[in-house]
Amino acid sequence: MVQVTENFPQATVAKGSAYFLDYCARCHGLGTRASGILPDLKRSAALNDAATWRAIVEDGSLADRGMIAWKHLIPEGASEMIRAYVAGQARAEAPATR
């Protein structure tokens, strides 16, 4: 898991959950539980970098690997809310540190 460095408002995480279900889950798994075929987003280094995440999700910087640009398909601000949700999922699944 990526160690998440940001905290997001619960309302943002909740909206991101809905967007993830609508736009991402069919490929990246319900509840961010990837099947192993496509990347587990909770392990993405882009999770801690809003600009990189946006470049991937909205602009299609990984289109050559099959991740299309969603800019014209998702509401404005949705990619950041999705990042907030995935970050929350990564935090919830991270091993406890002592």
Secondary structure, DSSP 8 states (H G I E B T S, - for coil): ---------HHHHHHHHHHIIIIIHHHH-GGG---SSS--GGG-GGGG-HHHHHHHHTT-TTGGGT----TTTS-TTHHHHHHHHHHHHHHHHS----
